[in-house]
Amino acid sequence: MEAQLQQQQTGHPRRWAILSVLVVSLLVVVLDNTVLNVALKTIQEDLGASQSQLEWSINSYTLVFAGLLFTFGLLGDRFGRKRVLLAGLAIFGLSSLISAYAQSPGQLIGARALMGIGAAAIMPVTLAIIQNIFPPQERGRAIGIWAGAVGIGIVIGPVVGGALLEHFWWGSVFLINVPITMLGIALISAIVPETKNPSPGKIDPTGVLLSIAGLSLLIYGIIKGGELATFADAAVLVPVLTGLALLALFVWYERRSDHPSLDVTVFRNPQVSTSVAAISLIFFAMMGALFFLTFYLQIVRGFSPLQAGLWFLPFAAGQMVFAPLSANFVKRFGIRAVCTFGLSLLTLSLAAFLLMDADSPMWYFAIVGVIQGAGAGSVMPPATTAILAGLPKEKAGVGSAIQNTMRQVGGALGVAVLGSVLSAQYRDQITPHLSALPAQAQAAAGESLGATVGAAAKAGPQAVAQIQAPAFDAFIHAMHVTVTLASFVALLATLLAFRFLPSMRPAAEVPSQVSREPQEAVEAVQGH
């Protein structure tokens, strides 16, 4: 007992080596999503994936990941965090291998859902292990390094993906995960200690199933609406309404449960609900925008996957510069001012895409990327601080988990809604020009820019000459409509932040409302 108390004060003797192993485990999860973005065009060509199938290749992972984050945190507490982490890495590595050799879009979507299970097991337990092996005085620095790995993954993901696609087939962006997870399993088995929570919470399988089923049906209906270019069809309305009904049932059930997977009562606090809404809307707008920008860069502008990946670096640079500065801005100007400023930048950057066409100078794209990254970097840390500051200290962990979950949900809805708007608008604009293609190819060719260009290439040089310019024009029009909607979403988040967030909350006031330990974590996670 005495040795245990001493370790709590001094930390595990190999804690920094353990941290480096945990960071590698986390990096593989973060890298995967950003690596995938630059591979979408190649996957579409090689697997013959439709626009909706590409959206599902992203969202199948995100939905499962978001839905299981709470559950795997509790499983780690109950059965051992090291054990759950090893299982998560094994599932992630195996499903990455399956993804790499998928022979159809359906196989890829299923394998990506399995990857989401592995990622949900890895993310929460790595942080819980860090909290257990580091003494209080070093915990903030350790969590800062853990969060910095997320920022690094965002930065290098598109570049790594582009470099792999320059030399190998699209499956390499998944195959690279296999040796990393194998190394992680070996090192974790060797040096990471087992830790458990002596009083673990109860698992809520009903809540998990209701949330995943409700969100999946809602998103399926939205994506189907984009595919059919109408939201009035029964094939769209039935899943959307069923999904909404299941989500309403989920909220009703969670309010009455003594062990909810999502503590919906915290949303009664307007500061918490506004901050969560702002984070969700940010990811809604940004993930949706990132989806179409990949096709703009690689098809309209003709960049290679590596070049396209490099053009995302200005966004990452803006985020990495402004995120660490946001804590000082909050101390000086307050949470409301900083969040409103960051969201205004984000709104401006999205609206700026309205001025982009097929021949716009790329320095303009880079400037817009920096502004967008600065806006996102300015909002995320203070919004997270506002969530924790608005909750009693015993619910600090709940607040952090809610923020992670709603971020994933917002991103999934953004890809679904904005991807569907893009698809419907593109089909509407390109349909009159498809007569240059064979009749049997016209329906499939109208679904996306990639499908149109691919069908034209198969039909021959004359078809390419006739249809390429109208296809680019149709895509630019669809992109403008989509970013207009994304801009309004970001503007809504800005107005909510200005209306409901606290005007001033210096750092000195925060510890009185939440424990010092969660606050240290938040201040350290400035790049998350």
Secondary structure as GFF3:
##gff-version 3
##sequence-region A 1 528
A	DSSP	alpha_helix	2	10	.	.	.	ID=ss1
A	DSSP	alpha_helix	15	47	.	.	.	ID=ss2
A	DSSP	alpha_helix	51	79	.	.	.	ID=ss3
A	DSSP	alpha_helix	81	100	.	.	.	ID=ss4
A	DSSP	alpha_helix	105	133	.	.	.	ID=ss5
A	DSSP	alpha_helix	136	167	.	.	.	ID=ss6
A	DSSP	alpha_helix	172	175	.	.	.	ID=ss7
A	DSSP	alpha_helix	177	191	.	.	.	ID=ss8
A	DSSP	alpha_helix	205	228	.	.	.	ID=ss9
A	DSSP	alpha_helix	234	256	.	.	.	ID=ss10
A	DSSP	three_ten_helix	264	268	.	.	.	ID=ss11
A	DSSP	alpha_helix	270	295	.	.	.	ID=ss12
A	DSSP	pi_helix	296	300	.	.	.	ID=ss13
A	DSSP	alpha_helix	305	310	.	.	.	ID=ss14
A	DSSP	alpha_helix	313	333	.	.	.	ID=ss15
A	DSSP	alpha_helix	335	352	.	.	.	ID=ss16
A	DSSP	three_ten_helix	353	355	.	.	.	ID=ss17
A	DSSP	alpha_helix	362	389	.	.	.	ID=ss18
A	DSSP	three_ten_helix	393	395	.	.	.	ID=ss19
A	DSSP	alpha_helix	396	430	.	.	.	ID=ss20
A	DSSP	three_ten_helix	431	436	.	.	.	ID=ss21
A	DSSP	alpha_helix	439	445	.	.	.	ID=ss22
A	DSSP	alpha_helix	449	459	.	.	.	ID=ss23
A	DSSP	alpha_helix	461	500	.	.	.	ID=ss24
A	DSSP	three_ten_helix	507	512	.	.	.	ID=ss25
A	DSSP	alpha_helix	516	524	.	.	.	ID=ss26
###
